[in-house]
Amino acid sequence: MAETDYESTRLPPDALVTQIERTRTDLARTIDEIADRVAPSNVARRATEGILERISQIDPLVRGAIGLAAVSVTCYLVGRRLRR
C-alpha cells in the first residue's frame, strides 16, 4: 500500500519530482515482472520444466512403459481417425 507521508508536502519541488520518478520506476518494474510471470510462453515453459523434472525422477523402465503406452494410444487414435 502507498505510504502516507505528510512530511513530503514540505519537501522542495525537486525532491518531490525525484520521489515521483522513483515511484514510477518502481511501479513500471513491478508491472513488467507481473507481465513476465503471466506471459503464456513463460507459463508453458515453467509447466514443461516441472513435468520434465518429475519425469526425470521416474525409473527409466517405467518411463519407457509410459512412453510406449502414449505412442500406442496415439497410433490407435490416428488409425481410427483415418478409417473414417
For each residue, the residues with C-beta under 8 A, 3 or more apart:
1:
2:
3:
4:
5: 8
6: 9
7: 10 11
8: 5 11 16 19
9: 6
10: 7
11: 7 8 15 16 19
12: 15 16
13: 16 17
14: 17 18
15: 11 12 18 19
16: 8 11 12 13 19 20
17: 13 14 20 21
18: 14 15 21 22
19: 8 11 15 16 22 23
20: 16 17 23 24
21: 17 18 24 25
22: 18 19 25 26
23: 19 20 26 27
24: 20 21 27 28
25: 21 22 28 29
26: 22 23 29 30
27: 23 24 30 31
28: 24 25 31 32
29: 25 26 32 33
30: 26 27 33 34
31: 27 28 34 35
32: 28 29 35 36
33: 29 30 36 37
34: 30 31 37 38
35: 31 32 38 39
36: 32 33 39 42
37: 33 34 42
38: 34 35 42 43
39: 35 36 42 43
40: 43 44
41: 44 45
42: 36 37 38 39 45 46
43: 38 39 40 46 47
44: 40 41 47 48
45: 41 42 48 49
46: 42 43 49 50
47: 43 44 50 51
48: 44 45 51 52
49: 45 46 52 53
50: 46 47 53 54
51: 47 48 54 55
52: 48 49 55 56
53: 49 50 56 57
54: 50 51 57 58
55: 51 52 58 63
56: 52 53
57: 53 54
58: 54 55 62 63 66
59: 62 63
60: 63 64
61: 64 65
62: 58 59 65 66
63: 55 58 59 60 66 67
64: 60 61 67 68
65: 61 62 68 69
66: 58 62 63 69 70
67: 63 64 70 71
68: 64 65 71 72
69: 65 66 72 73
70: 66 67 73 74
71: 67 68 74 75
72: 68 69 75 76
73: 69 70 76 77
74: 70 71 77 78
75: 71 72 78 79
76: 72 73 79 80
77: 73 74 80 81
78: 74 75 81 82
79: 75 76 82 83
80: 76 77 83 84
81: 77 78 84
82: 78 79
83: 79 80
84: 80 81
